[in-house]
């Protein structure tokens, strides 16, 4: 009986050890700091090497940087570049030249002027489905999934980064569907379908 008790105790301790996450040596990483909004702004300015911000439009008409109200000069790009003309002036006449030359030029411009370039080492995100629900958006049946994306934090394990996302797609489609990504405080399931006001009037009658 004593041997059995000792064996069960060893097994229990083993399971407990496996269940506990490994301890992190915090001394190996920079100290976790909580910035105020101003400190965060100053830190980002320092990282980007920006010494001074350009002031926005002034409400004073006599100022050199006054706001513009003239629609005729409001468009800084009145003539957009031709999509099928490369930057060297050559016309794009084949799919091969589109994929190899013109499309990379457009992608580079969008990254540079609009969205910004992606970092080289982007952490991996592992997505898991937390909850699945069947609902209606208007009169369209949909499948709503609450997803959680855990960002690989091996570079700085002192913090966890989890992305909460709600994925809603039509129920009766057989192929790919477009997905609209919207950022908000906390994603929520679609509200249950409610009867239209005219339907409520018929119910009362």
C-alpha atoms as a printed R data frame, in Angstrom:
    type eleno elety resid chain resno       x      y       z
1   ATOM     1    CA   UNK     A     1   0.000  0.000   0.000
2   ATOM     2    CA   UNK     A     2   2.857  2.375   0.846
3   ATOM     3    CA   UNK     A     3   4.539  1.626  -2.503
4   ATOM     4    CA   UNK     A     4   1.310  2.365  -4.386
5   ATOM     5    CA   UNK     A     5   0.823  5.633  -2.502
6   ATOM     6    CA   UNK     A     6   4.413  6.658  -3.231
7   ATOM     7    CA   UNK     A     7   3.971  5.807  -6.923
8   ATOM     8    CA   UNK     A     8   0.762  7.856  -7.204
9   ATOM     9    CA   UNK     A     9   2.477 10.762  -5.472
10  ATOM    10    CA   UNK     A    10   5.338 10.689  -7.991
11  ATOM    11    CA   UNK     A    11   2.876 10.569 -10.890
12  ATOM    12    CA   UNK     A    12   0.887 13.504  -9.454
13  ATOM    13    CA   UNK     A    13   4.040 15.581  -9.014
14  ATOM    14    CA   UNK     A    14   5.048 14.780 -12.581
15  ATOM    15    CA   UNK     A    15   1.720 15.968 -13.977
16  ATOM    16    CA   UNK     A    16   1.945 19.106 -11.866
17  ATOM    17    CA   UNK     A    17   5.408 19.856 -13.215
18  ATOM    18    CA   UNK     A    18   4.226 19.374 -16.784
19  ATOM    19    CA   UNK     A    19   1.200 21.641 -16.253
20  ATOM    20    CA   UNK     A    20   3.264 24.556 -14.979
21  ATOM    21    CA   UNK     A    21   4.676 26.892 -17.649
22  ATOM    22    CA   UNK     A    22   8.472 27.228 -17.671
23  ATOM    23    CA   UNK     A    23   9.840 30.108 -15.637
24  ATOM    24    CA   UNK     A    24  11.158 33.079 -17.588
25  ATOM    25    CA   UNK     A    25  14.477 34.645 -16.697
26  ATOM    26    CA   UNK     A    26  13.388 38.290 -16.845
27  ATOM    27    CA   UNK     A    27  16.996 39.493 -16.431
28  ATOM    28    CA   UNK     A    28  17.717 38.429 -20.025
29  ATOM    29    CA   UNK     A    29  15.285 40.971 -21.470
30  ATOM    30    CA   UNK     A    30  14.886 44.758 -21.329
31  ATOM    31    CA   UNK     A    31  12.802 45.922 -18.414
32  ATOM    32    CA   UNK     A    32   9.083 46.200 -19.101
33  ATOM    33    CA   UNK     A    33   8.147 49.885 -18.990
34  ATOM    34    CA   UNK     A    34   4.720 51.517 -19.011
35  ATOM    35    CA   UNK     A    35   4.807 54.819 -20.902
36  ATOM    36    CA   UNK     A    36   2.461 57.729 -20.650
37  ATOM    37    CA   UNK     A    37   1.057 58.947 -23.971
38  ATOM    38    CA   UNK     A    38   3.668 61.712 -24.133
39  ATOM    39    CA   UNK     A    39   6.542 59.352 -23.255
40  ATOM    40    CA   UNK     A    40   5.388 56.913 -25.924
41  ATOM    41    CA   UNK     A    41   5.240 59.741 -28.469
42  ATOM    42    CA   UNK     A    42   8.731 60.962 -27.543
43  ATOM    43    CA   UNK     A    43  10.151 57.436 -27.670
44  ATOM    44    CA   UNK     A    44   8.730 56.816 -31.147
45  ATOM    45    CA   UNK     A    45  10.079 60.163 -32.372
46  ATOM    46    CA   UNK     A    46  13.503 59.167 -31.084
47  ATOM    47    CA   UNK     A    47  13.366 55.746 -32.776
48  ATOM    48    CA   UNK     A    48  12.388 57.316 -36.105
49  ATOM    49    CA   UNK     A    49  14.949 60.105 -35.802
50  ATOM    50    CA   UNK     A    50  12.303 62.833 -36.073
51  ATOM    51    CA   UNK     A    51  13.378 66.077 -34.395
52  ATOM    52    CA   UNK     A    52  10.316 68.224 -35.085
53  ATOM    53    CA   UNK     A    53   6.795 67.675 -36.412
54  ATOM    54    CA   UNK     A    54   5.421 69.751 -39.243
55  ATOM    55    CA   UNK     A    55   2.539 71.919 -37.988
56  ATOM    56    CA   UNK     A    56  -0.903 71.286 -39.397
57  ATOM    57    CA   UNK     A    57  -2.967 73.779 -41.420
58  ATOM    58    CA   UNK     A    58  -3.646 77.039 -39.625
59  ATOM    59    CA   UNK     A    59  -7.090 78.577 -39.317
60  ATOM    60    CA   UNK     A    60  -5.532 82.008 -39.856
61  ATOM    61    CA   UNK     A    61  -5.903 82.987 -43.537
62  ATOM    62    CA   UNK     A    62  -2.860 85.256 -43.351
63  ATOM    63    CA   UNK     A    63  -0.564 82.469 -42.109
64  ATOM    64    CA   UNK     A    64   1.801 80.779 -44.559
65  ATOM    65    CA   UNK     A    65   0.366 77.362 -43.715
66  ATOM    66    CA   UNK     A    66  -3.295 78.387 -43.711
67  ATOM    67    CA   UNK     A    67  -5.977 75.818 -44.505
68  ATOM    68    CA   UNK     A    68  -7.037 75.631 -48.136
69  ATOM    69    CA   UNK     A    69 -10.698 76.074 -49.065
70  ATOM    70    CA   UNK     A    70 -10.205 76.359 -52.832
71  ATOM    71    CA   UNK     A    71 -11.461 73.128 -54.421
72  ATOM    72    CA   UNK     A    72  -9.648 73.848 -57.683
73  ATOM    73    CA   UNK     A    73  -6.261 73.364 -56.017
74  ATOM    74    CA   UNK     A    74  -7.318 70.816 -53.400
75  ATOM    75    CA   UNK     A    75  -6.183 67.761 -55.429
76  ATOM    76    CA   UNK     A    76  -2.390 67.366 -55.229
77  ATOM    77    CA   UNK     A    77  -2.466 64.590 -57.881
78  ATOM    78    CA   UNK     A    78  -4.771 65.759 -60.679
79  ATOM    79    CA   UNK     A    79  -3.144 63.385 -63.171
80  ATOM    80    CA   UNK     A    80  -2.726 59.837 -61.894
81  ATOM    81    CA   UNK     A    81   0.027 57.706 -63.504
82  ATOM    82    CA   UNK     A    82  -1.025 55.225 -66.159
83  ATOM    83    CA   UNK     A    83  -1.403 51.771 -64.609
84  ATOM    84    CA   UNK     A    84  -0.017 50.058 -67.735
85  ATOM    85    CA   UNK     A    85   3.026 52.310 -68.130
86  ATOM    86    CA   UNK     A    86   6.171 51.386 -66.216
87  ATOM    87    CA   UNK     A    87   8.303 53.984 -64.477
88  ATOM    88    CA   UNK     A    88  10.863 53.805 -67.273
89  ATOM    89    CA   UNK     A    89   8.136 54.861 -69.742
90  ATOM    90    CA   UNK     A    90   7.696 51.451 -71.397
91  ATOM    91    CA   UNK     A    91   4.164 50.200 -72.062
92  ATOM    92    CA   UNK     A    92   3.110 46.991 -70.345
93  ATOM    93    CA   UNK     A    93   1.886 44.694 -73.108
94  ATOM    94    CA   UNK     A    94   2.080 41.212 -71.565
95  ATOM    95    CA   UNK     A    95   1.127 39.399 -68.389
96  ATOM    96    CA   UNK     A    96   4.778 38.537 -67.816
97  ATOM    97    CA   UNK     A    97   5.893 42.195 -67.804
98  ATOM    98    CA   UNK     A    98   2.934 43.067 -65.555
99  ATOM    99    CA   UNK     A    99   3.861 40.521 -62.886
100 ATOM   100    CA   UNK     A   100   7.615 41.053 -63.099
101 ATOM   101    CA   UNK     A   101   7.822 44.835 -63.595
102 ATOM   102    CA   UNK     A   102   4.728 46.992 -63.254
103 ATOM   103    CA   UNK     A   103   2.931 45.258 -60.394
104 ATOM   104    CA   UNK     A   104   6.029 45.284 -58.107
105 ATOM   105    CA   UNK     A   105   6.365 49.024 -58.840
106 ATOM   106    CA   UNK     A   106   2.777 49.666 -57.746
107 ATOM   107    CA   UNK     A   107   3.154 47.501 -54.624
108 ATOM   108    CA   UNK     A   108   6.339 49.380 -53.707
109 ATOM   109    CA   UNK     A   109   4.608 52.752 -54.101
110 ATOM   110    CA   UNK     A   110   1.648 51.640 -51.967
111 ATOM   111    CA   UNK     A   111   3.983 50.399 -49.234
112 ATOM   112    CA   UNK     A   112   6.098 53.553 -49.355
113 ATOM   113    CA   UNK     A   113   3.373 56.198 -49.658
114 ATOM   114    CA   UNK     A   114   0.263 54.617 -48.108
115 ATOM   115    CA   UNK     A   115   0.535 51.662 -45.745
116 ATOM   116    CA   UNK     A   116   4.223 51.469 -44.850
117 ATOM   117    CA   UNK     A   117   6.628 48.605 -45.398
118 ATOM   118    CA   UNK     A   118   6.300 45.301 -43.547
119 ATOM   119    CA   UNK     A   119   9.091 44.348 -41.134
120 ATOM   120    CA   UNK     A   120  11.345 41.508 -42.251
121 ATOM   121    CA   UNK     A   121  10.795 39.349 -39.173
122 ATOM   122    CA   UNK     A   122   7.049 39.397 -38.534
123 ATOM   123    CA   UNK     A   123   6.076 37.217 -35.517
124 ATOM   124    CA   UNK     A   124   3.927 34.215 -36.346
125 ATOM   125    CA   UNK     A   125   0.276 34.338 -35.265
126 ATOM   126    CA   UNK     A   126  -1.454 31.073 -34.284
127 ATOM   127    CA   UNK     A   127  -5.231 31.290 -34.661
128 ATOM   128    CA   UNK     A   128  -7.703 29.187 -32.699
129 ATOM   129    CA   UNK     A   129 -11.499 29.096 -32.827
130 ATOM   130    CA   UNK     A   130 -12.972 29.978 -29.456
131 ATOM   131    CA   UNK     A   131 -16.726 29.996 -30.205
132 ATOM   132    CA   UNK     A   132 -18.826 29.257 -33.317
133 ATOM   133    CA   UNK     A   133 -22.382 30.596 -33.695
134 ATOM   134    CA   UNK     A   134 -25.083 30.497 -36.394
135 ATOM   135    CA   UNK     A   135 -26.902 33.803 -36.753
136 ATOM   136    CA   UNK     A   136 -28.611 36.138 -39.219
137 ATOM   137    CA   UNK     A   137 -27.411 39.463 -40.564
138 ATOM   138    CA   UNK     A   138 -30.633 40.962 -41.845
139 ATOM   139    CA   UNK     A   139 -32.179 37.960 -43.582
140 ATOM   140    CA   UNK     A   140 -28.884 36.346 -44.567
141 ATOM   141    CA   UNK     A   141 -27.853 33.284 -42.516
142 ATOM   142    CA   UNK     A   142 -24.235 33.535 -41.434
143 ATOM   143    CA   UNK     A   143 -21.637 31.593 -39.507
144 ATOM   144    CA   UNK     A   144 -19.858 33.708 -36.904
145 ATOM   145    CA   UNK     A   145 -16.604 32.523 -35.358
146 ATOM   146    CA   UNK     A   146 -14.808 34.146 -32.452
147 ATOM   147    CA   UNK     A   147 -11.088 33.728 -33.119
148 ATOM   148    CA   UNK     A   148  -8.079 34.320 -30.909
149 ATOM   149    CA   UNK     A   149  -4.694 34.875 -32.530
150 ATOM   150    CA   UNK     A   150  -1.723 34.322 -30.246
151 ATOM   151    CA   UNK     A   151   1.354 36.213 -31.419
152 ATOM   152    CA   UNK     A   152   4.684 34.438 -31.035
153 ATOM   153    CA   UNK     A   153   6.335 36.276 -28.152
154 ATOM   154    CA   UNK     A   154   9.560 34.267 -28.040
155 ATOM   155    CA   UNK     A   155  11.549 37.455 -28.735
156 ATOM   156    CA   UNK     A   156  10.079 39.091 -25.603
157 ATOM   157    CA   UNK     A   157   8.185 36.536 -23.492
158 ATOM   158    CA   UNK     A   158   7.486 38.967 -20.639
159 ATOM   159    CA   UNK     A   159   4.247 40.001 -22.358
160 ATOM   160    CA   UNK     A   160   1.496 38.075 -24.132
161 ATOM   161    CA   UNK     A   161  -0.121 39.462 -27.257
162 ATOM   162    CA   UNK     A   162  -3.524 37.995 -28.209
163 ATOM   163    CA   UNK     A   163  -5.700 39.303 -31.039
164 ATOM   164    CA   UNK     A   164  -9.469 38.939 -30.678
165 ATOM   165    CA   UNK     A   165 -11.286 38.751 -34.001
166 ATOM   166    CA   UNK     A   166 -14.808 37.963 -35.167
167 ATOM   167    CA   UNK     A   167 -15.132 36.234 -38.551
168 ATOM   168    CA   UNK     A   168 -18.604 36.375 -40.125
169 ATOM   169    CA   UNK     A   169 -19.256 34.682 -43.490
170 ATOM   170    CA   UNK     A   170 -22.469 33.762 -45.349
171 ATOM   171    CA   UNK     A   171 -23.657 30.256 -44.597
172 ATOM   172    CA   UNK     A   172 -24.842 29.163 -48.043
173 ATOM   173    CA   UNK     A   173 -21.809 29.979 -50.200
174 ATOM   174    CA   UNK     A   174 -19.697 27.269 -51.849
175 ATOM   175    CA   UNK     A   175 -16.573 29.264 -52.659
176 ATOM   176    CA   UNK     A   176 -14.309 32.024 -51.331
177 ATOM   177    CA   UNK     A   177 -15.981 35.195 -50.067
178 ATOM   178    CA   UNK     A   178 -14.528 38.696 -49.528
179 ATOM   179    CA   UNK     A   179 -13.711 39.564 -45.923
180 ATOM   180    CA   UNK     A   180 -13.903 43.069 -44.463
181 ATOM   181    CA   UNK     A   181 -11.527 43.652 -41.539
182 ATOM   182    CA   UNK     A   182 -12.608 46.304 -39.033
183 ATOM   183    CA   UNK     A   183 -10.791 47.299 -35.852
184 ATOM   184    CA   UNK     A   184 -12.718 48.016 -32.663
185 ATOM   185    CA   UNK     A   185 -12.372 47.756 -28.911
186 ATOM   186    CA   UNK     A   186 -13.806 44.262 -28.563
187 ATOM   187    CA   UNK     A   187 -15.432 42.155 -31.313
188 ATOM   188    CA   UNK     A   188 -18.932 40.853 -30.671
189 ATOM   189    CA   UNK     A   189 -21.322 38.446 -32.317
190 ATOM   190    CA   UNK     A   190 -23.948 39.837 -34.729
191 ATOM   191    CA   UNK     A   191 -27.104 40.927 -32.943
192 ATOM   192    CA   UNK     A   192 -29.966 38.424 -33.265
193 ATOM   193    CA   UNK     A   193 -32.217 39.190 -36.207
194 ATOM   194    CA   UNK     A   194 -35.129 41.404 -35.188
195 ATOM   195    CA   UNK     A   195 -38.470 41.602 -37.022
196 ATOM   196    CA   UNK     A   196 -38.961 44.680 -39.170
197 ATOM   197    CA   UNK     A   197 -41.381 47.380 -37.865
198 ATOM   198    CA   UNK     A   198 -43.963 46.497 -40.534
199 ATOM   199    CA   UNK     A   199 -43.847 42.851 -39.425
200 ATOM   200    CA   UNK     A   200 -44.476 43.931 -35.837
201 ATOM   201    CA   UNK     A   201 -47.565 45.874 -37.007
202 ATOM   202    CA   UNK     A   202 -48.922 42.721 -38.671
203 ATOM   203    CA   UNK     A   203 -48.323 40.751 -35.453
204 ATOM   204    CA   UNK     A   204 -50.301 43.327 -33.426
205 ATOM   205    CA   UNK     A   205 -53.198 43.188 -35.895
